[in-house]
């Protein structure tokens, strides 16, 4: 084989190039190239403003996901309470018995108890108010309290969805500012001078959008589910109002 290589220099050159390419691939696989402009580099090379902006976006993302999961769980519980109230409440002998049979955490029990309190405390100065009007006000106040509790946390999603893109944009502007400073200090706009700051700017933009989009989608999703729950609450309040008036007229 060595004699063949000596007689054929072209074959020897091809074999040498193949061996060199093989050694190059082995070296590349042994030492993978590290991205010098990734998220890790952003944190290591960024200044206090860039790190603070990134931390703000992380906190906003964590807060929005916490609200999404907690509100989804709460709405699921309320829908279960609605099914339980619809199945068992109206088969009881009285409103008091039906209210006591519901779960203590059920908003439907809260509304029923407020309605019963309004029907029983219709004396003194309150006696001058029409009974129908007083019971209606008691039930509506209870339903308003339930609706207010259901809306807790949605303001966080609305705030994150509307401000996170601008926080990311601030990081983008700050990164571009650093790129321009490096260009001015070096006197040349070479790619190695501006790649880091520009990459930082693009990463901030992407993170801002990644924080805002789930918050907006989660807000719209939870608002629609809140409407479904409130339909059950309003229907229960209307039926309870009719039952209380009919019981008072007997």
N, C-alpha and C positions, 0 to 999 in steps of 0.2 A: 504493500500500500504506500509506503514511504517513497519507493522508487517511482510509483505512478504519480505521486504528487510532485516529485522533482522533475519528471518529464512533462507535466502539464501544469504550468504556473497559474493558468486561469482557474483550474479546479481548486488549487491550493488557496487562491484568493477568495473564492466563493465560500469554501469551508471556513476560512478564518473569519469572514464577515458573519457567517451564521453563528459561529461560536461567540463572537462579540455581542451579537444581538441577544443570544440566550443568556449571557452573563448580565446584560443590561436589564432584561425582564426579571431575572432573579433578584437583582438588586432593588428594582422598583417594587417587587412584591414584598421583599424583606423590610423595606423602609417606606411605608406609604406616605405620600405627600400630605402635609398638613396645610389646611387653608389658613393663610395669615390674615384673612379679612372676614372671618366668621364671627359668631356671637361671642365666643371666648375671647377673641382678640379685641372685640368691642369693649368688653368689660375690663380687660387688662390695660388697654391703651387709652380708654376714654377718661376724660377728666371728671370732676365732681358733678358738673352739670349733666353730662351724658349719663353717668351712673344714676343720678337722682331721677332723671327722666325715665330711665329704664325701670327703676324701682317703682315709680308712680304707676307705670303701665302694668307692672306685675300685680301690684296691690289692687288696681282697678279690675283686672281680670279675675283675680281670686274672689273679690267681693261680688262681682256679677255672677260668677258660677255658683257661689254659695247661695245667693238669692234665688237663682233659677232652680236649683235642686230643692231648697227648703220650701219655696212657694209651691213647687209642683207636688211635693209630698203633702203639704197642708191642703191643697186643693183636692187631692185624691181622698184625704180623710173626710173633707166636707162633703164630697159626693157620696161617700159611704154613709155618712150621717143622714144625708138627704134620702137615700134609699131606705134606711132603717125607719126614718120618720114617716115616709110615705107608706111603708108596709105595716107598721104597728101602731102609729099614733091614733089614727081615726077609728080603730077598733076597740078602744078602751071605753070604760063606762063614763069617765069624766075627763075634763082637761087636766085636772090635777094628777089623776092617776096616769094619764098618758105622758105628762111631763116628767113625772118621777121615774117612769120606765125607760126614758132616754138616757144616753150616756151623759155624764156630768160635763164632759168637754164638748158636747154637741151644741152648735149655735142654735139649733132648733129648740132645744130645751131652754136656752137663754131667752129666746123670743117668746116661748110659751109662758115662762115665768113672769116676764115683764108684762105680757098681756093679762095674766091673772092678777098681778099687782095693780095694774091700772083699773081692772074691773072691780076689785075689792076696795080700793082706796078712792072711792068717789063720794066724799063727804066734805064737810066744811066749805072752804072757799072753792074747792074743786067740784063740789056739788052743783055750783051754778053753771058749770060747763055741761053741755049736752053729753049724755053718756056715750052715744055713738062717736062723737068727736073726741072724747077723752080716750076711749079705747083705741081709736084709730091712731091718735098721737103716740100712745104708749108703744104700740106695735111698730109704728114707723121709726120711732127713736131706736128701738132695739135692732131693727133691720139696718138702720143707718150705722149703728155701732159695728155690726157684723161686716158691712161693706167697707167701713174704714179699716178694720183689721185685715181684711183681705187685700187691701191695696198697700199695706205696709211692705216696703222693700222695692216696689215698682219704681219709685222715684230714683233709686240707686241705678237701676238698669237704664232708665231714661237719661240720667246724667252721664253715665259711662258711655252710652251709645252716641251721645251728642258731643262729648268732649274728648274722647280717646283719639279720634283722628287728628284733632288739633294738637294734642300732646305729642303724638307721633310726628306731626308736621313741625313742631318746635324742635324736636330732635333732628329732623331733616335739615332745617335751617341752620342749626348749630353745627352739624357735620359739614355742610357746604361752606360755612364760615371758616372752619378750620382748614378746609381744602384751599380756600382763597388765601388764607394766611400763609400756608406752606408754599404756595406758588409765589407769593410776594417775597417771602424770605429767601427762597432758593433762586428766584429769577428765571425759572423755567417751569413749564407745565408738563413735566414728564409724568408718565403713568404711575411710577413708583412713589411720587410725591403726593398724588391726589387719590390713589386707589383706596387707601385706608379711610380717610375722612368721607369720601363719597360712598364707600361701602357701608360705613356707619350710618350715613344719612338714609340710605335705602333700607337698611335693616330697621331703623326707627319707624319709617313709613309703614313697612310691612307689619311690624308689631302693633302699631296703632290701629291698623285695619283689623288685625286678628283679634284685638280686644273689643273693638266697636261692633263688629258684625254679630258675634254671638249675643251681645247685650241687646241689640236691636231685635234680633229674631226671638230671643227669649222674652223680651217685653211684649211683643205682639202676641206670642203664643200664650203667655200667662193672662193677658188682658182678655183674650177670647175665652179662655177657661173660666175666668172670673165672671164673665157674662153668663156662662152656662150655670154656674153655681148660684148666681144672683137670681136667675129665673126660678130656680127651685125655692130659694128663700122667699121671693115675692109671692109665689103661688102658695107657699105654706102660710105666710102672713095673712093673705087674703082669706084663705079658708079658716084660719084661726079667728080672724075678726068676725066672720059670719057665725061661727060656732059660739063665740062668747056673747054676741048679741042675742042669738037664739036662746042660749041658756039663761040670760038675764031676763028675757021676756016671759019665761015660763013661771 
